[in-house]
Amino acid sequence: MEILVSHMGGMRFKAEARGNIVITGENEEDPDGPRGMWPGELFAASLGMCIAGYVASFCKNHGLPYEGITVELSREQARKPSRVKHMDVKVKLPVVPSAREQKAIVRAADLCYVTQSIRGGMTVGVSLDSEPR
């Protein structure tokens, strides 16, 4: 098991991996309790953080400034089934690179693990574990 997701009450869940914790949702019975992004927001955030990491690594390796990089994401949603149809990603660097460097940075961003997983037609297999807790 790489990640364990567990119920915290209401519509709040906790994901644990390598000692790190992420909380999603909220608990209606405890409105002052911990809140987190909704899973769809966390999905978009993971894509943005992955792209940011790949761009920062590229810039670092090529001597380009990257401190203060931001990545803005906008989702276009679809229904039936409910899903993200398109993600618009804008990477903002502290200095405007040359046209040649811009193309290389976009190519580096496209290598992001999350992007490649989505584009590669990732599959999801769901099963129920009938073992009692």
C-alpha positions as CSV (number, residue, x, y, z in Angstrom):
1,M,0.0,0.0,0.0
2,E,1.4,3.4,-1.0
3,I,-1.4,5.7,0.2
4,L,-4.1,5.1,2.9
5,V,-7.3,7.1,2.8
6,S,-9.5,7.0,5.9
7,H,-12.8,8.6,6.9
8,M,-12.5,11.4,9.5
9,G,-16.3,12.1,9.9
10,G,-18.8,13.9,7.7
11,M,-17.4,14.4,4.3
12,R,-13.8,14.7,5.5
13,F,-11.1,12.2,4.6
14,K,-7.4,11.9,5.3
15,A,-4.8,10.6,3.0
16,E,-1.5,9.4,4.4
17,A,1.7,8.6,2.5
18,R,5.3,8.4,3.8
19,G,4.3,10.2,7.0
20,N,2.6,13.1,5.2
21,I,-1.1,13.9,5.6
22,V,-3.6,15.6,3.3
23,I,-7.2,16.3,4.4
24,T,-10.1,16.8,1.9
25,G,-13.6,18.0,2.5
26,E,-15.2,19.1,5.7
27,N,-17.3,17.8,8.6
28,E,-20.7,19.3,8.7
29,E,-21.0,18.4,12.5
30,D,-17.7,20.2,13.2
31,P,-17.7,23.4,11.0
32,D,-14.6,24.7,12.9
33,G,-12.6,21.5,12.4
34,P,-10.0,20.9,9.8
35,R,-11.0,21.5,6.2
36,G,-9.3,20.7,3.0
37,M,-9.5,21.0,-0.7
38,W,-12.2,18.9,-2.4
39,P,-10.7,15.9,-4.3
40,G,-11.2,17.6,-7.7
41,E,-9.2,20.6,-6.5
42,L,-6.5,18.3,-5.1
43,F,-6.4,16.5,-8.5
44,A,-5.8,19.9,-10.2
45,A,-3.3,20.9,-7.5
46,S,-1.3,17.8,-8.0
47,L,-1.0,18.5,-11.7
48,G,0.0,22.1,-11.0
49,M,2.6,21.1,-8.5
50,C,4.0,18.4,-10.8
51,I,4.3,20.8,-13.6
52,A,5.9,23.5,-11.3
53,G,8.5,20.9,-10.2
54,Y,9.4,19.9,-13.7
55,V,9.7,23.5,-14.9
56,A,11.8,24.5,-11.8
57,S,14.1,21.6,-12.4
58,F,14.5,22.5,-16.0
59,C,15.2,26.1,-15.1
60,K,17.7,25.2,-12.4
61,N,19.6,22.9,-14.7
62,H,19.8,25.5,-17.4
63,G,20.7,28.5,-15.2
64,L,17.3,30.2,-15.6
65,P,15.6,32.0,-12.7
66,Y,12.7,30.2,-11.2
67,E,12.4,31.5,-7.6
68,G,8.8,32.6,-7.2
69,I,7.4,30.5,-10.0
70,T,3.6,30.1,-9.9
71,V,1.2,27.8,-11.9
72,E,-2.4,28.8,-12.4
73,L,-4.9,26.1,-13.3
74,S,-8.5,26.5,-14.6
75,R,-10.7,23.5,-15.1
76,E,-13.4,23.0,-17.7
77,Q,-15.8,20.3,-16.4
78,A,-18.0,17.9,-18.2
79,R,-21.0,15.9,-17.1
80,K,-22.3,12.4,-17.6
81,P,-19.9,11.2,-16.3
82,S,-18.7,14.1,-14.1
83,R,-15.1,14.8,-14.9
84,V,-12.5,17.4,-15.9
85,K,-12.8,17.9,-19.6
86,H,-9.9,20.3,-20.1
87,M,-7.3,21.9,-17.9
88,D,-5.8,25.3,-18.8
89,V,-2.3,25.7,-17.2
90,K,-0.4,28.9,-17.1
91,V,3.2,28.9,-15.8
92,K,4.5,32.2,-14.6
93,L,8.2,32.7,-14.2
94,P,9.9,35.7,-12.5
95,V,11.7,36.6,-15.7
96,V,10.4,36.3,-19.3
97,P,12.7,33.8,-21.1
98,S,13.6,33.9,-24.8
99,A,11.3,32.3,-27.3
100,R,13.6,29.3,-27.6
101,E,13.7,28.9,-23.8
102,Q,9.9,29.2,-23.6
103,K,9.5,26.3,-26.0
104,A,11.9,24.2,-24.0
105,I,10.2,25.0,-20.8
106,V,6.8,24.0,-22.2
107,R,8.3,20.7,-23.4
108,A,9.7,20.1,-19.9
109,A,6.3,20.9,-18.3
110,D,4.7,18.3,-20.7
111,L,7.0,15.6,-19.2
112,C,5.3,15.9,-15.8
113,Y,4.4,12.5,-14.3
114,V,0.8,13.5,-13.6
115,T,0.3,14.9,-17.2
116,Q,1.9,11.8,-18.7
117,S,-0.4,9.5,-16.6
118,I,-3.5,11.3,-17.8
119,R,-2.4,11.4,-21.4
120,G,-1.3,7.8,-21.3
121,G,-4.9,6.7,-20.7
122,M,-4.4,5.7,-17.0
123,T,-6.8,3.0,-15.9
124,V,-8.4,2.6,-12.4
125,G,-9.4,-0.7,-11.0
126,V,-11.7,-0.6,-8.0
127,S,-12.5,-3.6,-5.8
128,L,-14.1,-4.2,-2.4
129,D,-12.1,-5.8,0.4
130,S,-14.4,-8.2,2.2
131,E,-12.0,-8.7,5.2
132,P,-13.5,-7.2,8.4
133,R,-11.5,-4.5,10.1
